[in-house]
Amino acid sequence: MSPNQALGKMPGVCLTPTQMKRFSNGNPVADVRVPPGEEAGTLVRALDGAGELWGIGQWAPGEAVLQPVRVLRKQEGKTVT
């Protein structure tokens, strides 16, 4: 089972290439749509346009900003070890 399948019940957000670059470098990502019904502090899967898992992020309290918690891939597509 892949990590993305194992985390399938966790909400996911699709990031643009620019947002993925920021996320994969550990930087907060602004202008990401919060999944309906989710609140600040919620952990979400960060996905690329193909639905591939790039990591786990958390909504910053009081903001529509996704803060990386665990990055699993770098922008070049290499897995982080």
N, C-alpha and C positions, 0 to 999 in steps of 0.2 A: 504494500500500500504506500502510495506517495505521501509526502508531508501535506500536500494540498488536499488530498482525499481524506487524510486523517483529521484535518482541520475544517472539513466541509461544513460543519454546523456553525462555524464562526462566520460572521458577515464578511463580505469581501468588497473591496473598492478597486475600480480599474483606474490605473494611473497613466497619464500621457508619458511619452518618452522624456520630456523635460522633467516632469515630476518624478519619474523613476530614477533619473540621474541624481536628483537631490536626495531622494529616499535612500538609494544605494550608498550614498556618501554619508549617511547618518544625519542629514539635515531635515528640519521640519518642512512639511509640504503644505502650502496654502491652497485654497480654491479647490479642495476635494469635496465632492458631494458626500454628505453624511447619509448612510443608508437610512431609509425611513424607519422610525421608531427607535433609533439608536441615540444614546446620550453621551456626553463627555465622559471620558474615562473608559469607554468601550474599546476592547481589543478587536482589530479587524485584520483580515488578510489583505496584503498589498499585492495586486495582480497587474500583469501587463495586459496589453490589448488582446493577446491570445489566451488569456486566462491562466497564465503560468504564475506560480507563487514566487514573489520576490522577497517577502518577509512579513513581519507582523508589526503593525503600528497601533498607536493609541490616540484617540481624539483628545486634544488638549482641552482642559476645563475652560469654559467661557469663550472658546474660539472654534473656528472651523478649520483647524490645523491638525494634520496628521503627524505625530511624532514617531519616528522609527523606534521600535523596541528591540527587534531582532532582524538583522539584514541577512538574508540567505543567498543573495546573488549580487554581484557587482554589475555595473552598466554593460560591461563587455560580455555579460552572460556567464561569467565564471562563478562557480559556487564558492561561497565563503566557508573556510574551514576553521 
